Structure formats: C-alpha cells, structure tokens
C-alpha cells in the first residue's frame, strides 16, 4: 500500500488573500486541485490522505474532493503546526508500506518525481526530492557576511518526501516524546540517525507562497 499525505491545513497568511491560499486559482483550478490531480492520476498511489483544518473540513469535502471525483482521497483533521498535521495523516493511513508527504501548495510536481520518490523510499527508507542551489549562500551575523558556504554541497529541499511507513511513524513519535520541532519530515528521520537519499527534483516544483508565485511556471 502506497499512501500520499497532502498537507493542506495551513492558512498561507503571507499571501494576504483572506482565505486559504490553496483555494486560489491557477488557470481556473484551485491550487489544491492541481496538486491532488497528480496523485489521483498516478497508478502507483493507492490512497490520498488530505489533511485540512477542522473549520474547512466540510468545504474541502464538498467543493474539492467530491466535486472533482477524487475517489482515492480521504480527509483528516490536521493539528496546530505542520508537524502535527503530518502525524495526523500518518495515523490515518490504511496499513501503508510507503508514504509520500507533499505540500498542498506544490502543484507542479510531476509523475517522474512521484515514481522516483517511491523507488527511493523502497531502496533507502527515506528520500526527498531536491535541486542544487544556484545562488551563493552566505552566513550572516549582525548584518555582516561571516562565511560563504560551498555551493556544490548545497541543495534546496522540496516535497514529496518519501519514507517506509514504520520509519517515519517512529521518527514522529520520537519527536513528540523528545519535544523536537523540525521544519520538514526528513529532519525527524535524521534525528534518529538515518541518512536521507537526495533524488532529482525540479526547479519548476515551487511552493506557492506569495501572490507573484501564482504566475510562475
């Protein structure tokens, strides 16, 4: 069983829309619809766990899932933070072997990334799509550059992030028991001492964060 957990419980306040940014439209379709279509249409994905906020549960069920015929999709209620929402998704999978965790705000994922993620999770246990950093990265203290990092070793991490189910569940439980807060799921696996395989992502696989991102390809 391969499950995809799509995180959609955030409000996207930086967009300044006054509503969940995932309901903003690109070419006439909601961002979250574009994202869900990729997983719905994948022959390798058995189920989709869409994690939403409690106050938007009914809206997403009627206007996103049912309206668009996403029959692989089940809705669950998320938590206060992204980490809590992912854990809620993990607890509600249907006996999954492999789990892909993906940001609802990344609608430009493609079939190749989904397939590579599944293969890498099976082989390595934990993986994430990523792209090499193209800019020079500086460490800054008090407004001054104090160090230039070696660009050839730096990658910009995206989603999906893929895992063997037992491993990522254990990582989340370990984090809860030890009050560990991470910015993504691979960090939690690393805290257990596991290495995460980096696989090919895409510069097009952006996360919609600002109004300007709606027009990017």
N, C-alpha and C positions, 0 to 999 in steps of 0.2 A: 504494500500500500504506500503510495506516494501522496503526501499532503502538501498543499501550498497554504501558508498562513499569510494573509494580506492584512497589513496593519492600516486601519482607516479611522482610528478613534481620536486623532488629533484635530485641532481646530484650525491650524495654519494661520495664526494671528498675524504673522509677518506679511501675509498677502493683503490684509486690510479690507477684505471683502464683506465682512459682517456675517459670513456663513462659512461652513466647511469648504475649504479650497478644493477638495476632491469633487465637489459638485459644480465647480466652474467648468465651462465647456471649451473644448478644442475641436474645431471643425464640426460643431453641432452635437458632440457627445461629451458627457461628463468625463473628467479625468479618470475617476474610478472605474467607469465602464470600459474605457480604453485599456486600462490595466487588467481588469478581470477577463476581458476577451482573450488575452494572450494565454491565460492559464486554462480557461474554458475550452479553447480550441486545441490545446496540447493533448495528444494521445497518451502522453506519459503521466499526466496529472490525474489522479483518481478522485480527489476531493479538494475543495477550496474552503478554507475557514476564513471568513471575513470578520475581522474584529472591529467593532464600532462602539461608539459611546451609547450609553443607555438611552439618552434622550433622542437619539437619532435611529434607534433600532427599527421602529415601525416604518420610518421614511425609507430607509435603505431596503427593507424587505419588499415594500410595495413598489417603489419607484426605481430601484436599481436591480435587485435580484429577480423579482417576479416579472417585472416589465420587460426585461431583456432576456428572459429564459435561461438564466444561469443555473442550470439544474445540478451542477456539481457543488454549488455554493451553499454553505450553512453559515448563519450569523451567530456570533457570540459577543457578549458584552466585554469591553476592554476595561483597563484599570486607569489609575491616575496618570501613570507615566507609560512610555512606550514599552519598557521592560515588563511592566505588569501586564500589559495588553498581549505581548507575545506569550507570556506564561499562560495566560487565559486561553489563548489559541492552542498551545501545546496540550493542555489538559483536555481539550475538546476534540482532538483528532480521533479518527476511527482506526485504532491499532496500527498506526503508521510505522513504516520501517525507515523511510526517508522523509525529511521535512525541508521544504524551501520556505524561507522567511523573506518577504518582499514588502517594500514600501508602496502603499497605495498611490503615492504621488510620483511614481516612476512608470509612466505609461508607455515608454519607448523601448521596453525590454523586448527581445525577440526570441524566436524559437530556439536558436542556437545557444543562447545563454541559458535557457531553461534546460536544454539537453546536457550541456557541459556541466551544469551545476549538479544534476542528478548523478552523472557518471563520476564526478569528483567526490561527491559525498559517499558513494558506494566504495570507492577505492581508498579514500584518505580519512573518512569520518567527518571531516569539517572542511568547508571550502567557501570562498567568496569570489564573486566577480570583481575585478578592479582594473584600473587603467594607469599607465605610468604618468607621473606628474610631469607637466610640461613647463611649469614656471619654476624659477629659482625660489627656494624656500628659506626664509631667514628665521632665526630665533631672536625675538625682540624682548629687551628688558628696559623698562623706564623710557620707552620711546626710541631706543637705540638698538641697532643690529649688533648682536654679540657673537653670532655663529651662523655660518652658511652650511646647510645640510647637503649631503651628497645626493644630488638629484637622481642618479642612476639606481639608488636603492629605495626610492620613494614611490608609493602607489596611492592613488585615490580609490578608496574602497566604496563599492556600490552595493546594491542588492540585485538579485537574490543572494542570500547566504544560505548554504545548504549543509545539512547535518544528518548523521544517523540519529534517529529519534532518541534512543536511550542516552546518547552523549549530550545532546542539547538540553534534554529534560534534567539530567543530572547537573549540568552547568547552571541552569536557572535555580534549581533547588539549593545548590551550594551558595550561589549569590545571595539568596534570601536568608539563608542561615548565617551568613557572614556579613550581612549589610553591604554587599558590593553593588555599586551602581556603575553601569557601563553605557557607553554611547552606542554600542551595537552588540550583536549576539556573538560575534567572533571573539570579542574581548572576554566574555564569560568563559568560553572554552579555553582560551589561553590561560585564564586564572587557574584552571585545573591542570595545567602543564601540557596541554595538547598543542600541536602545531596546526596551523590552518593553511590549506593549499590555496594559492592565488591562481585564479584562472582568468581567461580573457574576457573582459567586459567590453564596453563601447563608450566612446565619448558622447554618443547620442543618448545614452541611458541616463539622462539628467533627472534630478529630483526637482519637481516643480515647487519652487519656494517663494518666488516673487512674481509680480504681475508680468515683468519682462520675460519670464520663463515660458509663459503661455505661447509666445511667438517663436520660440526656439525649436530647432529640429536637430 
